[in-house]
Amino acid sequence: MLSNILKVILGVLLAMAILVGGGAALAIYFMNRTSMNPPKPIFSNDKASVKAQAAKTPTPGQVTAASSLLKTTLKTKPNDKKSSEKSSEKPLPPGAYRAKVTWPQGLILRAEPNINGQRLGGIGFNAKVIVLQLSPNKTWQKIRIESSGKEAWVKAGNTKKVAE
């Protein structure tokens, strides 16, 4: 009878030890997992070393000013570089001006000047654009992307006029 009582007490103590040890191991595991920093995100306006890594994997449908400049440079001879740049520049329409995107995350291009307008794509930070006009309520700007000639509407106040 005494041996049976000792077996029960020993079994309960052993079960408690296993539960406490398992709980401690689980707590240590989760504490270590939550104390690790996540990988650093890569943004389009990061330094050159990060941009070099991001340039290896471009997003589909994204054409940057640098890649379009590279294509233009490859198509033209080195001697005609200045003449080809002058011939490719179109005169600006009346009231239009050159600008660059100042919103760090880039802008969404829309077909109509409202938030429900169809999304046509996007344009990145510091991209060169031509502001063609303002909407009647002055909250949207119609722009033309210099590198592609594509025209769309963007939210006003996210571009900055540049000196020519």
Z-matrix of the N, CA and C atoms (Angstrom, degrees):
N
C 1 1.428
C 2 1.540 1 109.89
N 3 1.279 2 117.97 1 -42.60
C 4 1.455 3 123.22 2 177.64
C 5 1.527 4 110.28 3 -63.97
N 6 1.312 5 116.21 4 -37.09
C 7 1.469 6 119.87 5 179.68
C 8 1.540 7 110.07 6 -68.28
N 9 1.305 8 118.05 7 -34.81
C 10 1.465 9 121.07 8 178.15
C 11 1.529 10 110.91 9 -67.50
N 12 1.332 11 117.20 10 -39.31
C 13 1.467 12 121.37 11 178.74
C 14 1.527 13 109.51 12 -66.33
N 15 1.349 14 117.20 13 -40.44
C 16 1.462 15 120.76 14 178.52
C 17 1.534 16 111.01 15 -65.44
N 18 1.331 17 116.85 16 -36.62
C 19 1.463 18 120.75 17 178.22
C 20 1.525 19 110.72 18 -64.46
N 21 1.329 20 117.90 19 -41.80
C 22 1.465 21 122.24 20 179.76
C 23 1.522 22 109.99 21 -65.91
N 24 1.316 23 117.04 22 -46.09
C 25 1.472 24 121.33 23 -179.73
C 26 1.527 25 109.86 24 -62.96
N 27 1.325 26 117.11 25 -44.86
C 28 1.455 27 121.55 26 178.48
C 29 1.529 28 110.89 27 -63.00
N 30 1.313 29 119.21 28 -40.52
C 31 1.464 30 123.70 29 178.35
C 32 1.517 31 111.84 30 -63.53
N 33 1.351 32 116.48 31 -42.70
C 34 1.465 33 121.12 32 179.20
C 35 1.529 34 109.93 33 -65.84
N 36 1.332 35 116.78 34 -43.51
C 37 1.469 36 120.35 35 179.14
C 38 1.531 37 111.34 36 -63.88
N 39 1.321 38 116.34 37 -41.39
C 40 1.458 39 121.00 38 178.79
C 41 1.539 40 110.42 39 -64.36
N 42 1.330 41 117.91 40 -42.48
C 43 1.462 42 122.01 41 178.76
C 44 1.524 43 110.67 42 -63.59
N 45 1.323 44 117.59 43 -40.98
C 46 1.463 45 121.57 44 178.66
C 47 1.528 46 110.58 45 -65.70
N 48 1.333 47 116.36 46 -39.91
C 49 1.464 48 119.92 47 179.09
C 50 1.526 49 111.20 48 -63.81
N 51 1.334 50 115.92 49 -41.16
C 52 1.470 51 119.74 50 179.02
C 53 1.527 52 110.60 51 -65.32
N 54 1.341 53 118.09 52 -42.91
C 55 1.463 54 121.54 53 178.96
C 56 1.529 55 111.97 54 -64.24
N 57 1.329 56 117.42 55 -44.16
C 58 1.463 57 121.10 56 179.63
C 59 1.526 58 110.20 57 -65.65
N 60 1.320 59 117.78 58 -43.50
C 61 1.478 60 121.28 59 179.54
C 62 1.520 61 111.44 60 -64.25
N 63 1.322 62 117.08 61 -43.59
C 64 1.466 63 121.04 62 178.26
C 65 1.520 64 111.69 63 -64.17
N 66 1.315 65 116.30 64 -41.56
C 67 1.467 66 120.77 65 178.05
C 68 1.522 67 111.63 66 -63.95
N 69 1.345 68 116.02 67 -42.01
C 70 1.466 69 119.75 68 178.58
C 71 1.530 70 110.65 69 -64.70
N 72 1.326 71 117.74 70 -42.24
C 73 1.468 72 120.85 71 179.22
C 74 1.526 73 110.30 72 -63.98
N 75 1.336 74 117.50 73 -41.78
C 76 1.455 75 121.52 74 178.78
C 77 1.537 76 110.91 75 -64.91
N 78 1.324 77 117.23 76 -40.45
C 79 1.464 78 121.36 77 178.80
C 80 1.526 79 110.41 78 -64.38
N 81 1.308 80 118.03 79 -43.22
C 82 1.467 81 121.18 80 178.66
C 83 1.531 82 110.71 81 -63.81
N 84 1.331 83 116.73 82 -41.87
C 85 1.463 84 120.78 83 179.26
C 86 1.533 85 110.70 84 -59.46
N 87 1.337 86 118.10 85 -49.74
C 88 1.457 87 121.11 86 -178.40
C 89 1.524 88 112.35 87 -68.76
N 90 1.318 89 117.72 88 -33.80
C 91 1.459 90 119.94 89 176.57
C 92 1.525 91 110.67 90 -64.99
N 93 1.307 92 117.63 91 -39.85
C 94 1.459 93 120.67 92 177.88
C 95 1.525 94 111.45 93 -68.28
N 96 1.320 95 117.45 94 -38.59
C 97 1.468 96 120.99 95 -179.33
C 98 1.529 97 111.39 96 -68.12
N 99 1.318 98 117.49 97 -37.55
C 100 1.466 99 119.65 98 -178.63
C 101 1.519 100 112.58 99 -80.86
N 102 1.314 101 118.55 100 -16.30
C 103 1.459 102 119.95 101 -180.00
C 104 1.522 103 112.26 102 -87.15
N 105 1.350 104 119.67 103 -9.03
C 106 1.464 105 122.23 104 178.08
C 107 1.519 106 109.62 105 -78.60
N 108 1.344 107 116.31 106 140.42
C 109 1.455 108 121.00 107 176.12
C 110 1.524 109 109.20 108 -78.31
N 111 1.336 110 117.45 109 141.80
C 112 1.469 111 119.89 110 176.79
C 113 1.521 112 109.31 111 -71.52
N 114 1.334 113 118.22 112 163.92
C 115 1.464 114 119.55 113 178.21
C 116 1.528 115 110.51 114 -65.48
N 117 1.318 116 115.72 115 146.21
C 118 1.462 117 120.89 116 -177.34
C 119 1.524 118 110.08 117 -71.21
N 120 1.348 119 117.30 118 130.70
C 121 1.469 120 118.80 119 177.41
C 122 1.518 121 110.38 120 -71.93
N 123 1.332 122 116.46 121 155.02
C 124 1.450 123 122.02 122 179.14
C 125 1.520 124 108.18 123 -109.77
N 126 1.335 125 115.59 124 122.79
C 127 1.454 126 121.38 125 179.77
C 128 1.522 127 109.72 126 -108.85
N 129 1.320 128 116.08 127 160.29
C 130 1.460 129 120.53 128 -175.43
C 131 1.522 130 112.86 129 -68.87
N 132 1.313 131 118.86 130 -20.45
C 133 1.460 132 120.00 131 -178.32
C 134 1.529 133 112.89 132 -105.97
N 135 1.320 134 118.50 133 23.12
C 136 1.456 135 122.16 134 176.53
C 137 1.512 136 110.94 135 -74.63
N 138 1.335 137 116.22 136 174.84
C 139 1.458 138 122.71 137 -178.99
C 140 1.524 139 111.13 138 -61.52
N 141 1.326 140 116.18 139 169.92
C 142 1.468 141 122.27 140 -174.55
C 143 1.526 142 112.69 141 -62.68
N 144 1.338 143 118.66 142 -36.74
C 145 1.467 144 119.57 143 -178.11
C 146 1.519 145 111.23 144 -66.32
N 147 1.313 146 117.31 145 -36.13
C 148 1.455 147 120.83 146 178.08
C 149 1.529 148 109.62 147 -75.46
N 150 1.340 149 116.20 148 -35.85
C 151 1.459 150 119.66 149 178.81
C 152 1.519 151 110.96 150 -64.22
N 153 1.337 152 116.73 151 -34.27
C 154 1.462 153 119.47 152 179.50
C 155 1.523 154 110.43 153 -63.15
N 156 1.334 155 116.84 154 -37.45
C 157 1.459 156 119.92 155 177.86
C 158 1.524 157 110.24 156 -70.49
N 159 1.319 158 116.84 157 -40.16
C 160 1.456 159 120.65 158 -178.97
C 161 1.527 160 110.80 159 -69.84
N 162 1.328 161 117.18 160 -30.90
C 163 1.463 162 120.48 161 -178.82
C 164 1.525 163 111.85 162 -67.62
N 165 1.320 164 117.00 163 -23.13
C 166 1.461 165 120.31 164 179.50
C 167 1.518 166 111.24 165 -68.42
N 168 1.332 167 117.12 166 -28.20
C 169 1.462 168 120.87 167 -179.05
C 170 1.524 169 109.67 168 -124.45
N 171 1.351 170 119.02 169 78.42
C 172 1.463 171 120.15 170 -179.22
C 173 1.521 172 110.82 171 -72.54
N 174 1.313 173 114.61 172 150.66
C 175 1.460 174 119.30 173 177.83
C 176 1.520 175 108.47 174 -76.32
N 177 1.334 176 118.95 175 146.80
C 178 1.458 177 120.72 176 -177.76
C 179 1.526 178 111.37 177 -63.93
N 180 1.325 179 116.23 178 138.07
C 181 1.448 180 121.12 179 177.28
C 182 1.513 181 114.63 180 81.05
N 183 1.324 182 118.48 181 2.18
C 184 1.453 183 121.28 182 -177.37
C 185 1.520 184 108.84 183 -99.31
N 186 1.311 185 115.97 184 118.83
C 187 1.452 186 121.01 185 177.19
C 188 1.515 187 106.80 186 -114.82
N 189 1.309 188 116.92 187 122.48
C 190 1.452 189 120.17 188 -179.07
C 191 1.510 190 109.38 189 -94.65
N 192 1.309 191 115.49 190 164.17
C 193 1.460 192 120.66 191 179.37
C 194 1.524 193 110.08 192 -63.83
N 195 1.330 194 116.91 193 -35.50
C 196 1.461 195 120.26 194 -179.67
C 197 1.524 196 111.45 195 -65.33
N 198 1.334 197 117.38 196 -41.70
C 199 1.467 198 119.08 197 -179.20
C 200 1.518 199 110.88 198 -69.89
N 201 1.346 200 118.30 199 -35.48
C 202 1.460 201 118.90 200 178.04
C 203 1.521 202 110.79 201 -70.81
N 204 1.354 203 117.32 202 -33.78
C 205 1.452 204 120.97 203 175.68
C 206 1.524 205 110.45 204 -66.02
N 207 1.324 206 115.98 205 -39.42
C 208 1.457 207 120.63 206 178.21
C 209 1.527 208 110.39 207 -63.23
N 210 1.325 209 117.12 208 -42.70
C 211 1.460 210 120.45 209 178.43
C 212 1.521 211 110.73 210 -62.75
N 213 1.339 212 117.17 211 -42.09
C 214 1.458 213 120.96 212 179.02
C 215 1.518 214 110.47 213 -64.22
N 216 1.341 215 116.62 214 -41.67
C 217 1.456 216 121.28 215 -179.84
C 218 1.522 217 110.84 216 -64.66
N 219 1.315 218 117.73 217 -39.25
C 220 1.451 219 120.82 218 -179.77
C 221 1.523 220 111.93 219 -68.44
N 222 1.338 221 117.16 220 -32.37
C 223 1.451 222 120.68 221 -178.44
C 224 1.530 223 112.53 222 -75.98
N 225 1.332 224 117.07 223 -30.62
C 226 1.462 225 120.23 224 -176.12
C 227 1.515 226 110.80 225 -98.65
N 228 1.316 227 114.74 226 158.04
C 229 1.462 228 120.78 227 175.80
C 230 1.516 229 107.86 228 -81.65
N 231 1.342 230 118.37 229 153.06
C 232 1.470 231 120.17 230 -179.95
C 233 1.530 232 112.82 231 -58.97
N 234 1.342 233 118.99 232 -31.82
C 235 1.456 234 121.17 233 -177.71
C 236 1.525 235 112.32 234 -70.94
N 237 1.368 236 117.56 235 -32.58
C 238 1.456 237 119.77 236 -177.82
C 239 1.523 238 113.30 237 -92.88
N 240 1.303 239 119.49 238 16.73
C 241 1.468 240 120.52 239 -174.04
C 242 1.528 241 111.51 240 -59.77
N 243 1.328 242 117.40 241 -48.25
C 244 1.462 243 119.51 242 -177.62
C 245 1.521 244 111.47 243 -68.53
N 246 1.323 245 116.94 244 -39.12
C 247 1.466 246 118.81 245 -179.26
C 248 1.518 247 111.48 246 -68.78
N 249 1.346 248 117.97 247 -34.55
C 250 1.457 249 120.03 248 179.33
C 251 1.519 250 111.24 249 -71.94
N 252 1.353 251 117.24 250 -33.49
C 253 1.464 252 119.64 251 177.94
C 254 1.522 253 110.22 252 -66.99
N 255 1.334 254 116.98 253 -41.09
C 256 1.460 255 119.87 254 -179.07
C 257 1.522 256 111.21 255 -67.99
N 258 1.334 257 116.56 256 -38.46
C 259 1.453 258 119.00 257 -178.23
C 260 1.522 259 112.42 258 -73.07
N 261 1.355 260 117.42 259 -28.68
C 262 1.457 261 119.45 260 -178.88
C 263 1.528 262 112.20 261 -79.45
N 264 1.358 263 117.55 262 -21.45
C 265 1.456 264 120.48 263 179.01
C 266 1.519 265 109.56 264 -76.24
N 267 1.326 266 116.06 265 125.33
C 268 1.455 267 121.25 266 176.74
C 269 1.522 268 107.95 267 -94.04
N 270 1.322 269 117.38 268 148.95
C 271 1.470 270 117.78 269 175.23
C 272 1.524 271 109.77 270 -66.03
N 273 1.325 272 115.17 271 145.55
C 274 1.465 273 120.01 272 -178.21
C 275 1.531 274 110.18 273 -75.47
N 276 1.327 275 116.86 274 142.90
C 277 1.471 276 119.69 275 174.48
C 278 1.527 277 110.00 276 -64.44
N 279 1.323 278 118.21 277 159.70
C 280 1.472 279 120.25 278 179.34
C 281 1.530 280 110.90 279 -59.65
N 282 1.330 281 115.96 280 133.56
C 283 1.464 282 121.52 281 178.98
C 284 1.517 283 114.10 282 84.64
N 285 1.322 284 119.18 283 -5.97
C 286 1.464 285 122.13 284 -179.65
C 287 1.524 286 109.44 285 -88.25
N 288 1.317 287 116.10 286 156.75
C 289 1.469 288 121.22 287 177.76
C 290 1.517 289 109.83 288 -150.32
N 291 1.323 290 114.70 289 156.98
C 292 1.466 291 121.41 290 178.21
C 293 1.525 292 109.00 291 -81.32
N 294 1.344 293 115.29 292 143.78
C 295 1.463 294 120.59 293 -178.65
C 296 1.517 295 108.82 294 -150.45
N 297 1.329 296 114.98 295 173.57
C 298 1.463 297 120.40 296 172.91
C 299 1.514 298 108.61 297 -132.91
N 300 1.329 299 116.18 298 154.90
C 301 1.465 300 122.16 299 -178.21
C 302 1.527 301 108.32 300 -75.46
N 303 1.329 302 116.40 301 128.37
C 304 1.465 303 120.93 302 -178.90
C 305 1.523 304 113.18 303 -107.30
N 306 1.309 305 118.11 304 -9.47
C 307 1.466 306 120.72 305 179.85
C 308 1.529 307 107.99 306 -76.58
N 309 1.364 308 118.80 307 121.40
C 310 1.470 309 121.59 308 -173.43
C 311 1.527 310 115.04 309 -58.74
N 312 1.318 311 118.83 310 -30.31
C 313 1.461 312 120.61 311 -179.09
C 314 1.529 313 112.68 312 -88.26
N 315 1.324 314 117.99 313 -1.58
C 316 1.458 315 120.76 314 -176.28
C 317 1.515 316 110.14 315 86.47
N 318 1.335 317 116.07 316 178.92
C 319 1.459 318 120.76 317 -175.48
C 320 1.523 319 111.27 318 -124.73
N 321 1.319 320 115.63 319 153.33
C 322 1.461 321 122.17 320 175.33
C 323 1.523 322 107.58 321 -92.32
N 324 1.315 323 116.72 322 129.97
C 325 1.458 324 122.01 323 176.94
C 326 1.527 325 108.98 324 -89.46
N 327 1.329 326 116.55 325 131.98
C 328 1.462 327 121.03 326 -177.92
C 329 1.523 328 110.39 327 -125.78
N 330 1.341 329 115.65 328 153.77
C 331 1.459 330 121.86 329 -178.99
C 332 1.528 331 111.81 330 -76.42
N 333 1.325 332 118.15 331 -33.94
C 334 1.462 333 123.04 332 179.49
C 335 1.526 334 109.03 333 -122.15
N 336 1.337 335 117.07 334 158.12
C 337 1.464 336 119.80 335 -179.06
C 338 1.529 337 113.44 336 -82.04
N 339 1.319 338 116.88 337 60.55
C 340 1.464 339 120.84 338 173.23
C 341 1.529 340 109.18 339 -154.44
N 342 1.310 341 115.93 340 163.84
C 343 1.465 342 121.84 341 -174.58
C 344 1.527 343 111.99 342 -65.84
N 345 1.332 344 117.41 343 -24.00
C 346 1.462 345 121.25 344 -179.85
C 347 1.527 346 112.80 345 -92.36
N 348 1.340 347 117.19 346 3.18
C 349 1.459 348 120.70 347 179.49
C 350 1.522 349 110.95 348 -64.67
N 351 1.327 350 115.60 349 151.62
C 352 1.465 351 120.92 350 -179.11
C 353 1.528 352 109.95 351 -61.72
N 354 1.344 353 115.99 352 134.33
C 355 1.457 354 121.46 353 178.38
C 356 1.527 355 109.47 354 -77.21
N 357 1.316 356 115.90 355 127.51
C 358 1.459 357 120.92 356 -179.59
C 359 1.519 358 112.10 357 -104.31
N 360 1.311 359 117.69 358 -6.87
C 361 1.465 360 120.97 359 -178.09
C 362 1.510 361 109.61 360 141.84
N 363 1.322 362 115.34 361 -151.88
C 364 1.446 363 120.06 362 -178.87
C 365 1.513 364 110.77 363 -150.11
N 366 1.321 365 115.06 364 169.52
C 367 1.456 366 121.62 365 177.86
C 368 1.519 367 107.56 366 -139.86
N 369 1.319 368 116.59 367 139.19
C 370 1.456 369 122.25 368 -172.97
C 371 1.519 370 114.48 369 -83.21
N 372 1.316 371 114.29 370 172.22
C 373 1.462 372 124.13 371 178.75
C 374 1.528 373 109.77 372 -61.97
N 375 1.317 374 116.84 373 140.02
C 376 1.471 375 125.24 374 179.08
C 377 1.522 376 114.01 375 65.65
N 378 1.319 377 118.92 376 12.80
C 379 1.462 378 120.90 377 177.58
C 380 1.527 379 108.92 378 -71.11
N 381 1.328 380 116.41 379 144.83
C 382 1.462 381 121.18 380 -178.90
C 383 1.526 382 109.51 381 -87.44
N 384 1.333 383 115.29 382 130.96
C 385 1.458 384 122.09 383 -179.27
C 386 1.528 385 109.29 384 -136.03
N 387 1.312 386 114.93 385 167.59
C 388 1.464 387 121.64 386 172.41
C 389 1.526 388 106.29 387 -118.23
N 390 1.325 389 116.54 388 120.72
C 391 1.463 390 121.34 389 178.08
C 392 1.521 391 106.78 390 -83.49
N 393 1.336 392 116.36 391 116.96
C 394 1.459 393 122.01 392 -175.54
C 395 1.522 394 112.83 393 -90.58
N 396 1.337 395 116.93 394 -43.15
C 397 1.463 396 119.88 395 -178.09
C 398 1.515 397 110.29 396 -162.23
N 399 1.345 398 115.16 397 167.57
C 400 1.461 399 123.07 398 174.47
C 401 1.514 400 108.59 399 -107.72
N 402 1.330 401 116.18 400 150.41
C 403 1.464 402 119.79 401 175.10
C 404 1.534 403 108.38 402 -69.89
N 405 1.333 404 118.26 403 162.15
C 406 1.478 405 120.48 404 -179.63
C 407 1.535 406 113.30 405 -56.28
N 408 1.340 407 117.64 406 -35.04
C 409 1.472 408 118.89 407 179.69
C 410 1.528 409 112.13 408 -89.70
N 411 1.333 410 117.94 409 4.72
C 412 1.475 411 125.84 410 174.76
C 413 1.528 412 113.70 411 61.87
N 414 1.334 413 118.65 412 25.59
C 415 1.464 414 120.82 413 177.48
C 416 1.525 415 112.24 414 -106.19
N 417 1.337 416 117.57 415 -5.34
C 418 1.461 417 122.11 416 179.49
C 419 1.519 418 109.77 417 -132.66
N 420 1.336 419 115.51 418 149.22
C 421 1.457 420 121.45 419 176.89
C 422 1.524 421 109.33 420 -122.22
N 423 1.315 422 116.17 421 135.35
C 424 1.464 423 119.74 422 172.85
C 425 1.526 424 106.48 423 -89.07
N 426 1.336 425 116.35 424 125.65
C 427 1.454 426 120.54 425 -177.12
C 428 1.521 427 110.65 426 -123.26
N 429 1.317 428 114.60 427 159.93
C 430 1.466 429 122.18 428 170.31
C 431 1.524 430 106.33 429 -122.45
N 432 1.317 431 116.92 430 127.32
C 433 1.462 432 121.42 431 178.50
C 434 1.517 433 107.30 432 -76.41
N 435 1.337 434 116.98 433 125.53
C 436 1.457 435 121.04 434 -176.02
C 437 1.524 436 112.51 435 -62.83
N 438 1.323 437 116.87 436 -38.67
C 439 1.466 438 119.43 437 -174.74
C 440 1.523 439 112.97 438 -72.56
N 441 1.323 440 118.54 439 -31.97
C 442 1.461 441 120.17 440 -175.68
C 443 1.533 442 114.10 441 -116.48
N 444 1.320 443 117.79 442 -17.71
C 445 1.456 444 120.45 443 -177.57
C 446 1.521 445 113.50 444 80.26
N 447 1.323 446 117.66 445 3.44
C 448 1.464 447 122.45 446 -179.24
C 449 1.532 448 109.38 447 -71.34
N 450 1.346 449 116.69 448 137.69
C 451 1.458 450 121.45 449 178.93
C 452 1.523 451 109.97 450 -112.04
N 453 1.342 452 115.47 451 140.01
C 454 1.461 453 121.20 452 -179.61
C 455 1.523 454 109.15 453 -162.14
N 456 1.327 455 115.35 454 175.26
C 457 1.469 456 122.41 455 178.22
C 458 1.518 457 109.56 456 -104.50
N 459 1.345 458 115.89 457 140.73
C 460 1.459 459 122.45 458 175.14
C 461 1.523 460 108.32 459 -133.58
N 462 1.314 461 116.49 460 160.89
C 463 1.455 462 122.10 461 178.46
C 464 1.526 463 109.28 462 -65.65
N 465 1.322 464 117.65 463 132.82
C 466 1.466 465 122.55 464 -177.89
C 467 1.521 466 110.42 465 -69.49
N 468 1.323 467 116.25 466 153.04
C 469 1.457 468 121.95 467 177.96
C 470 1.510 469 113.11 468 92.43
N 471 1.327 470 118.13 469 0.44
C 472 1.459 471 121.84 470 -178.36
C 473 1.519 472 112.06 471 -108.67
N 474 1.333 473 116.64 472 11.60
C 475 1.454 474 121.43 473 176.64
C 476 1.519 475 108.21 474 -127.91
N 477 1.324 476 115.69 475 157.74
C 478 1.457 477 120.88 476 179.73
C 479 1.516 478 108.84 477 -131.02
N 480 1.309 479 116.18 478 131.53
C 481 1.464 480 121.49 479 -179.70
C 482 1.526 481 108.39 480 -65.91
N 483 1.338 482 115.29 481 137.26
C 484 1.471 483 119.80 482 178.13
C 485 1.517 484 108.95 483 -113.85
N 486 1.337 485 115.55 484 149.25
C 487 1.461 486 120.69 485 177.90
C 488 1.527 487 109.16 486 -73.30
N 489 1.310 488 116.29 487 141.49
C 490 1.461 489 119.71 488 -178.02
C 491 1.489 490 111.84 489 -88.96
